[in-house]
Amino acid sequence: MTKKSPRFEESLEELEQLVERLEQGDISLEESLKAFERGVQLTRVCQKALKEAEQKIQVLLEEEGQIQLKPFTVTNDN
């Protein structure tokens, strides 16, 4: 059975929680090192997910072998 990798959102949320714990400064050095190590792992998961998303977007925007950059606009639906 293969281990399922965590979703981007879950990894980012856990990373944010680790940062908060480390910023509070009330954990031991050993716990801090473990949290830091886990944070590095989560950062890599997030970076990989973002890179894969970027590659998918490039494929979707590719026209005639050329990447067509399109402006990103945010619509206000409020």
Phi and psi restraints in degrees (range 20) as a CNS / XPLOR table:
assign (resid 1 and name C) (resid 2 and name N)
       (resid 2 and name CA) (resid 2 and name C) 1.0 -87.7 20.0 2
assign (resid 2 and name N) (resid 2 and name CA)
       (resid 2 and name C) (resid 3 and name N) 1.0 145.9 20.0 2
assign (resid 2 and name C) (resid 3 and name N)
       (resid 3 and name CA) (resid 3 and name C) 1.0 -80.5 20.0 2
assign (resid 3 and name N) (resid 3 and name CA)
       (resid 3 and name C) (resid 4 and name N) 1.0 127.5 20.0 2
assign (resid 3 and name C) (resid 4 and name N)
       (resid 4 and name CA) (resid 4 and name C) 1.0 -78.1 20.0 2
assign (resid 4 and name N) (resid 4 and name CA)
       (resid 4 and name C) (resid 5 and name N) 1.0 130.8 20.0 2
assign (resid 4 and name C) (resid 5 and name N)
       (resid 5 and name CA) (resid 5 and name C) 1.0 -76.8 20.0 2
assign (resid 5 and name N) (resid 5 and name CA)
       (resid 5 and name C) (resid 6 and name N) 1.0 147.3 20.0 2
assign (resid 5 and name C) (resid 6 and name N)
       (resid 6 and name CA) (resid 6 and name C) 1.0 -68.4 20.0 2
assign (resid 6 and name N) (resid 6 and name CA)
       (resid 6 and name C) (resid 7 and name N) 1.0 153.5 20.0 2
assign (resid 6 and name C) (resid 7 and name N)
       (resid 7 and name CA) (resid 7 and name C) 1.0 -71.7 20.0 2
assign (resid 7 and name N) (resid 7 and name CA)
       (resid 7 and name C) (resid 8 and name N) 1.0 158.0 20.0 2
assign (resid 7 and name C) (resid 8 and name N)
       (resid 8 and name CA) (resid 8 and name C) 1.0 -56.4 20.0 2
assign (resid 8 and name N) (resid 8 and name CA)
       (resid 8 and name C) (resid 9 and name N) 1.0 -48.5 20.0 2
assign (resid 8 and name C) (resid 9 and name N)
       (resid 9 and name CA) (resid 9 and name C) 1.0 -62.3 20.0 2
assign (resid 9 and name N) (resid 9 and name CA)
       (resid 9 and name C) (resid 10 and name N) 1.0 -40.9 20.0 2
assign (resid 9 and name C) (resid 10 and name N)
       (resid 10 and name CA) (resid 10 and name C) 1.0 -65.4 20.0 2
assign (resid 10 and name N) (resid 10 and name CA)
       (resid 10 and name C) (resid 11 and name N) 1.0 -42.2 20.0 2
assign (resid 10 and name C) (resid 11 and name N)
       (resid 11 and name CA) (resid 11 and name C) 1.0 -64.2 20.0 2
assign (resid 11 and name N) (resid 11 and name CA)
       (resid 11 and name C) (resid 12 and name N) 1.0 -43.3 20.0 2
assign (resid 11 and name C) (resid 12 and name N)
       (resid 12 and name CA) (resid 12 and name C) 1.0 -65.1 20.0 2
assign (resid 12 and name N) (resid 12 and name CA)
       (resid 12 and name C) (resid 13 and name N) 1.0 -41.0 20.0 2
assign (resid 12 and name C) (resid 13 and name N)
       (resid 13 and name CA) (resid 13 and name C) 1.0 -63.4 20.0 2
assign (resid 13 and name N) (resid 13 and name CA)
       (resid 13 and name C) (resid 14 and name N) 1.0 -44.7 20.0 2
assign (resid 13 and name C) (resid 14 and name N)
       (resid 14 and name CA) (resid 14 and name C) 1.0 -63.7 20.0 2
assign (resid 14 and name N) (resid 14 and name CA)
       (resid 14 and name C) (resid 15 and name N) 1.0 -39.2 20.0 2
assign (resid 14 and name C) (resid 15 and name N)
       (resid 15 and name CA) (resid 15 and name C) 1.0 -62.7 20.0 2
assign (resid 15 and name N) (resid 15 and name CA)
       (resid 15 and name C) (resid 16 and name N) 1.0 -42.7 20.0 2
assign (resid 15 and name C) (resid 16 and name N)
       (resid 16 and name CA) (resid 16 and name C) 1.0 -62.0 20.0 2
assign (resid 16 and name N) (resid 16 and name CA)
       (resid 16 and name C) (resid 17 and name N) 1.0 -40.0 20.0 2
assign (resid 16 and name C) (resid 17 and name N)
       (resid 17 and name CA) (resid 17 and name C) 1.0 -65.1 20.0 2
assign (resid 17 and name N) (resid 17 and name CA)
       (resid 17 and name C) (resid 18 and name N) 1.0 -40.4 20.0 2
assign (resid 17 and name C) (resid 18 and name N)
       (resid 18 and name CA) (resid 18 and name C) 1.0 -62.5 20.0 2
assign (resid 18 and name N) (resid 18 and name CA)
       (resid 18 and name C) (resid 19 and name N) 1.0 -42.6 20.0 2
assign (resid 18 and name C) (resid 19 and name N)
       (resid 19 and name CA) (resid 19 and name C) 1.0 -61.8 20.0 2
assign (resid 19 and name N) (resid 19 and name CA)
       (resid 19 and name C) (resid 20 and name N) 1.0 -43.2 20.0 2
assign (resid 19 and name C) (resid 20 and name N)
       (resid 20 and name CA) (resid 20 and name C) 1.0 -59.9 20.0 2
assign (resid 20 and name N) (resid 20 and name CA)
       (resid 20 and name C) (resid 21 and name N) 1.0 -44.8 20.0 2
assign (resid 20 and name C) (resid 21 and name N)
       (resid 21 and name CA) (resid 21 and name C) 1.0 -61.3 20.0 2
assign (resid 21 and name N) (resid 21 and name CA)
       (resid 21 and name C) (resid 22 and name N) 1.0 -43.5 20.0 2
assign (resid 21 and name C) (resid 22 and name N)
       (resid 22 and name CA) (resid 22 and name C) 1.0 -66.7 20.0 2
assign (resid 22 and name N) (resid 22 and name CA)
       (resid 22 and name C) (resid 23 and name N) 1.0 -38.0 20.0 2
assign (resid 22 and name C) (resid 23 and name N)
       (resid 23 and name CA) (resid 23 and name C) 1.0 -67.6 20.0 2
assign (resid 23 and name N) (resid 23 and name CA)
       (resid 23 and name C) (resid 24 and name N) 1.0 -30.5 20.0 2
assign (resid 23 and name C) (resid 24 and name N)
       (resid 24 and name CA) (resid 24 and name C) 1.0 -66.3 20.0 2
assign (resid 24 and name N) (resid 24 and name CA)
       (resid 24 and name C) (resid 25 and name N) 1.0 -31.0 20.0 2
assign (resid 24 and name C) (resid 25 and name N)
       (resid 25 and name CA) (resid 25 and name C) 1.0 72.9 20.0 2
assign (resid 25 and name N) (resid 25 and name CA)
       (resid 25 and name C) (resid 26 and name N) 1.0 14.9 20.0 2
assign (resid 25 and name C) (resid 26 and name N)
       (resid 26 and name CA) (resid 26 and name C) 1.0 -105.0 20.0 2
assign (resid 26 and name N) (resid 26 and name CA)
       (resid 26 and name C) (resid 27 and name N) 1.0 25.1 20.0 2
assign (resid 26 and name C) (resid 27 and name N)
       (resid 27 and name CA) (resid 27 and name C) 1.0 -115.1 20.0 2
assign (resid 27 and name N) (resid 27 and name CA)
       (resid 27 and name C) (resid 28 and name N) 1.0 157.0 20.0 2
assign (resid 27 and name C) (resid 28 and name N)
       (resid 28 and name CA) (resid 28 and name C) 1.0 -68.4 20.0 2
assign (resid 28 and name N) (resid 28 and name CA)
       (resid 28 and name C) (resid 29 and name N) 1.0 165.9 20.0 2
assign (resid 28 and name C) (resid 29 and name N)
       (resid 29 and name CA) (resid 29 and name C) 1.0 -59.9 20.0 2
assign (resid 29 and name N) (resid 29 and name CA)
       (resid 29 and name C) (resid 30 and name N) 1.0 -43.4 20.0 2
assign (resid 29 and name C) (resid 30 and name N)
       (resid 30 and name CA) (resid 30 and name C) 1.0 -61.5 20.0 2
assign (resid 30 and name N) (resid 30 and name CA)
       (resid 30 and name C) (resid 31 and name N) 1.0 -44.1 20.0 2
assign (resid 30 and name C) (resid 31 and name N)
       (resid 31 and name CA) (resid 31 and name C) 1.0 -65.2 20.0 2
assign (resid 31 and name N) (resid 31 and name CA)
       (resid 31 and name C) (resid 32 and name N) 1.0 -38.0 20.0 2
assign (resid 31 and name C) (resid 32 and name N)
       (resid 32 and name CA) (resid 32 and name C) 1.0 -62.0 20.0 2
assign (resid 32 and name N) (resid 32 and name CA)
       (resid 32 and name C) (resid 33 and name N) 1.0 -42.8 20.0 2
assign (resid 32 and name C) (resid 33 and name N)
       (resid 33 and name CA) (resid 33 and name C) 1.0 -65.4 20.0 2
assign (resid 33 and name N) (resid 33 and name CA)
       (resid 33 and name C) (resid 34 and name N) 1.0 -40.6 20.0 2
assign (resid 33 and name C) (resid 34 and name N)
       (resid 34 and name CA) (resid 34 and name C) 1.0 -64.1 20.0 2
assign (resid 34 and name N) (resid 34 and name CA)
       (resid 34 and name C) (resid 35 and name N) 1.0 -42.1 20.0 2
assign (resid 34 and name C) (resid 35 and name N)
       (resid 35 and name CA) (resid 35 and name C) 1.0 -64.7 20.0 2
assign (resid 35 and name N) (resid 35 and name CA)
       (resid 35 and name C) (resid 36 and name N) 1.0 -41.0 20.0 2
assign (resid 35 and name C) (resid 36 and name N)
       (resid 36 and name CA) (resid 36 and name C) 1.0 -63.0 20.0 2
assign (resid 36 and name N) (resid 36 and name CA)
       (resid 36 and name C) (resid 37 and name N) 1.0 -44.6 20.0 2
assign (resid 36 and name C) (resid 37 and name N)
       (resid 37 and name CA) (resid 37 and name C) 1.0 -59.9 20.0 2
assign (resid 37 and name N) (resid 37 and name CA)
       (resid 37 and name C) (resid 38 and name N) 1.0 -44.5 20.0 2
assign (resid 37 and name C) (resid 38 and name N)
       (resid 38 and name CA) (resid 38 and name C) 1.0 -63.8 20.0 2
assign (resid 38 and name N) (resid 38 and name CA)
       (resid 38 and name C) (resid 39 and name N) 1.0 -38.5 20.0 2
assign (resid 38 and name C) (resid 39 and name N)
       (resid 39 and name CA) (resid 39 and name C) 1.0 -61.3 20.0 2
assign (resid 39 and name N) (resid 39 and name CA)
       (resid 39 and name C) (resid 40 and name N) 1.0 -40.0 20.0 2
assign (resid 39 and name C) (resid 40 and name N)
       (resid 40 and name CA) (resid 40 and name C) 1.0 -63.3 20.0 2
assign (resid 40 and name N) (resid 40 and name CA)
       (resid 40 and name C) (resid 41 and name N) 1.0 -43.4 20.0 2
assign (resid 40 and name C) (resid 41 and name N)
       (resid 41 and name CA) (resid 41 and name C) 1.0 -60.7 20.0 2
assign (resid 41 and name N) (resid 41 and name CA)
       (resid 41 and name C) (resid 42 and name N) 1.0 -45.3 20.0 2
assign (resid 41 and name C) (resid 42 and name N)
       (resid 42 and name CA) (resid 42 and name C) 1.0 -65.8 20.0 2
assign (resid 42 and name N) (resid 42 and name CA)
       (resid 42 and name C) (resid 43 and name N) 1.0 -37.6 20.0 2
assign (resid 42 and name C) (resid 43 and name N)
       (resid 43 and name CA) (resid 43 and name C) 1.0 -61.4 20.0 2
assign (resid 43 and name N) (resid 43 and name CA)
       (resid 43 and name C) (resid 44 and name N) 1.0 -41.6 20.0 2
assign (resid 43 and name C) (resid 44 and name N)
       (resid 44 and name CA) (resid 44 and name C) 1.0 -64.8 20.0 2
assign (resid 44 and name N) (resid 44 and name CA)
       (resid 44 and name C) (resid 45 and name N) 1.0 -39.8 20.0 2
assign (resid 44 and name C) (resid 45 and name N)
       (resid 45 and name CA) (resid 45 and name C) 1.0 -61.5 20.0 2
assign (resid 45 and name N) (resid 45 and name CA)
       (resid 45 and name C) (resid 46 and name N) 1.0 -45.8 20.0 2
assign (resid 45 and name C) (resid 46 and name N)
       (resid 46 and name CA) (resid 46 and name C) 1.0 -64.7 20.0 2
assign (resid 46 and name N) (resid 46 and name CA)
       (resid 46 and name C) (resid 47 and name N) 1.0 -43.1 20.0 2
assign (resid 46 and name C) (resid 47 and name N)
       (resid 47 and name CA) (resid 47 and name C) 1.0 -61.8 20.0 2
assign (resid 47 and name N) (resid 47 and name CA)
       (resid 47 and name C) (resid 48 and name N) 1.0 -41.3 20.0 2
assign (resid 47 and name C) (resid 48 and name N)
       (resid 48 and name CA) (resid 48 and name C) 1.0 -64.0 20.0 2
assign (resid 48 and name N) (resid 48 and name CA)
       (resid 48 and name C) (resid 49 and name N) 1.0 -43.8 20.0 2
assign (resid 48 and name C) (resid 49 and name N)
       (resid 49 and name CA) (resid 49 and name C) 1.0 -63.6 20.0 2
assign (resid 49 and name N) (resid 49 and name CA)
       (resid 49 and name C) (resid 50 and name N) 1.0 -41.5 20.0 2
assign (resid 49 and name C) (resid 50 and name N)
       (resid 50 and name CA) (resid 50 and name C) 1.0 -66.1 20.0 2
assign (resid 50 and name N) (resid 50 and name CA)
       (resid 50 and name C) (resid 51 and name N) 1.0 -39.8 20.0 2
assign (resid 50 and name C) (resid 51 and name N)
       (resid 51 and name CA) (resid 51 and name C) 1.0 -63.5 20.0 2
assign (resid 51 and name N) (resid 51 and name CA)
       (resid 51 and name C) (resid 52 and name N) 1.0 -43.0 20.0 2
assign (resid 51 and name C) (resid 52 and name N)
       (resid 52 and name CA) (resid 52 and name C) 1.0 -64.0 20.0 2
assign (resid 52 and name N) (resid 52 and name CA)
       (resid 52 and name C) (resid 53 and name N) 1.0 -40.1 20.0 2
assign (resid 52 and name C) (resid 53 and name N)
       (resid 53 and name CA) (resid 53 and name C) 1.0 -64.2 20.0 2
assign (resid 53 and name N) (resid 53 and name CA)
       (resid 53 and name C) (resid 54 and name N) 1.0 -41.6 20.0 2
assign (resid 53 and name C) (resid 54 and name N)
       (resid 54 and name CA) (resid 54 and name C) 1.0 -61.6 20.0 2
assign (resid 54 and name N) (resid 54 and name CA)
       (resid 54 and name C) (resid 55 and name N) 1.0 -41.9 20.0 2
assign (resid 54 and name C) (resid 55 and name N)
       (resid 55 and name CA) (resid 55 and name C) 1.0 -64.9 20.0 2
assign (resid 55 and name N) (resid 55 and name CA)
       (resid 55 and name C) (resid 56 and name N) 1.0 -40.6 20.0 2
assign (resid 55 and name C) (resid 56 and name N)
       (resid 56 and name CA) (resid 56 and name C) 1.0 -62.8 20.0 2
assign (resid 56 and name N) (resid 56 and name CA)
       (resid 56 and name C) (resid 57 and name N) 1.0 -41.0 20.0 2
assign (resid 56 and name C) (resid 57 and name N)
       (resid 57 and name CA) (resid 57 and name C) 1.0 -64.5 20.0 2
assign (resid 57 and name N) (resid 57 and name CA)
       (resid 57 and name C) (resid 58 and name N) 1.0 -41.9 20.0 2
assign (resid 57 and name C) (resid 58 and name N)
       (resid 58 and name CA) (resid 58 and name C) 1.0 -61.8 20.0 2
assign (resid 58 and name N) (resid 58 and name CA)
       (resid 58 and name C) (resid 59 and name N) 1.0 -40.1 20.0 2
assign (resid 58 and name C) (resid 59 and name N)
       (resid 59 and name CA) (resid 59 and name C) 1.0 -64.2 20.0 2
assign (resid 59 and name N) (resid 59 and name CA)
       (resid 59 and name C) (resid 60 and name N) 1.0 -42.7 20.0 2
assign (resid 59 and name C) (resid 60 and name N)
       (resid 60 and name CA) (resid 60 and name C) 1.0 -67.0 20.0 2
assign (resid 60 and name N) (resid 60 and name CA)
       (resid 60 and name C) (resid 61 and name N) 1.0 -31.5 20.0 2
assign (resid 60 and name C) (resid 61 and name N)
       (resid 61 and name CA) (resid 61 and name C) 1.0 -89.7 20.0 2
assign (resid 61 and name N) (resid 61 and name CA)
       (resid 61 and name C) (resid 62 and name N) 1.0 -6.6 20.0 2
assign (resid 61 and name C) (resid 62 and name N)
       (resid 62 and name CA) (resid 62 and name C) 1.0 -71.1 20.0 2
assign (resid 62 and name N) (resid 62 and name CA)
       (resid 62 and name C) (resid 63 and name N) 1.0 129.0 20.0 2
assign (resid 62 and name C) (resid 63 and name N)
       (resid 63 and name CA) (resid 63 and name C) 1.0 -130.7 20.0 2
assign (resid 63 and name N) (resid 63 and name CA)
       (resid 63 and name C) (resid 64 and name N) 1.0 125.0 20.0 2
assign (resid 63 and name C) (resid 64 and name N)
       (resid 64 and name CA) (resid 64 and name C) 1.0 51.7 20.0 2
assign (resid 64 and name N) (resid 64 and name CA)
       (resid 64 and name C) (resid 65 and name N) 1.0 43.2 20.0 2
assign (resid 64 and name C) (resid 65 and name N)
       (resid 65 and name CA) (resid 65 and name C) 1.0 75.5 20.0 2
assign (resid 65 and name N) (resid 65 and name CA)
       (resid 65 and name C) (resid 66 and name N) 1.0 2.4 20.0 2
assign (resid 65 and name C) (resid 66 and name N)
       (resid 66 and name CA) (resid 66 and name C) 1.0 -119.6 20.0 2
assign (resid 66 and name N) (resid 66 and name CA)
       (resid 66 and name C) (resid 67 and name N) 1.0 137.9 20.0 2
assign (resid 66 and name C) (resid 67 and name N)
       (resid 67 and name CA) (resid 67 and name C) 1.0 -77.4 20.0 2
assign (resid 67 and name N) (resid 67 and name CA)
       (resid 67 and name C) (resid 68 and name N) 1.0 123.6 20.0 2
assign (resid 67 and name C) (resid 68 and name N)
       (resid 68 and name CA) (resid 68 and name C) 1.0 -101.7 20.0 2
assign (resid 68 and name N) (resid 68 and name CA)
       (resid 68 and name C) (resid 69 and name N) 1.0 105.6 20.0 2
assign (resid 68 and name C) (resid 69 and name N)
       (resid 69 and name CA) (resid 69 and name C) 1.0 -73.9 20.0 2
assign (resid 69 and name N) (resid 69 and name CA)
       (resid 69 and name C) (resid 70 and name N) 1.0 132.5 20.0 2
assign (resid 69 and name C) (resid 70 and name N)
       (resid 70 and name CA) (resid 70 and name C) 1.0 -122.4 20.0 2
assign (resid 70 and name N) (resid 70 and name CA)
       (resid 70 and name C) (resid 71 and name N) 1.0 141.6 20.0 2
assign (resid 70 and name C) (resid 71 and name N)
       (resid 71 and name CA) (resid 71 and name C) 1.0 -65.7 20.0 2
assign (resid 71 and name N) (resid 71 and name CA)
       (resid 71 and name C) (resid 72 and name N) 1.0 143.1 20.0 2
assign (resid 71 and name C) (resid 72 and name N)
       (resid 72 and name CA) (resid 72 and name C) 1.0 -93.6 20.0 2
assign (resid 72 and name N) (resid 72 and name CA)
       (resid 72 and name C) (resid 73 and name N) 1.0 122.4 20.0 2
assign (resid 72 and name C) (resid 73 and name N)
       (resid 73 and name CA) (resid 73 and name C) 1.0 -121.7 20.0 2
assign (resid 73 and name N) (resid 73 and name CA)
       (resid 73 and name C) (resid 74 and name N) 1.0 142.6 20.0 2
assign (resid 73 and name C) (resid 74 and name N)
       (resid 74 and name CA) (resid 74 and name C) 1.0 -105.7 20.0 2
assign (resid 74 and name N) (resid 74 and name CA)
       (resid 74 and name C) (resid 75 and name N) 1.0 129.1 20.0 2
assign (resid 74 and name C) (resid 75 and name N)
       (resid 75 and name CA) (resid 75 and name C) 1.0 -97.4 20.0 2
assign (resid 75 and name N) (resid 75 and name CA)
       (resid 75 and name C) (resid 76 and name N) 1.0 141.3 20.0 2
assign (resid 75 and name C) (resid 76 and name N)
       (resid 76 and name CA) (resid 76 and name C) 1.0 -94.6 20.0 2
assign (resid 76 and name N) (resid 76 and name CA)
       (resid 76 and name C) (resid 77 and name N) 1.0 103.8 20.0 2
assign (resid 76 and name C) (resid 77 and name N)
       (resid 77 and name CA) (resid 77 and name C) 1.0 -93.4 20.0 2
assign (resid 77 and name N) (resid 77 and name CA)
       (resid 77 and name C) (resid 78 and name N) 1.0 5.0 20.0 2
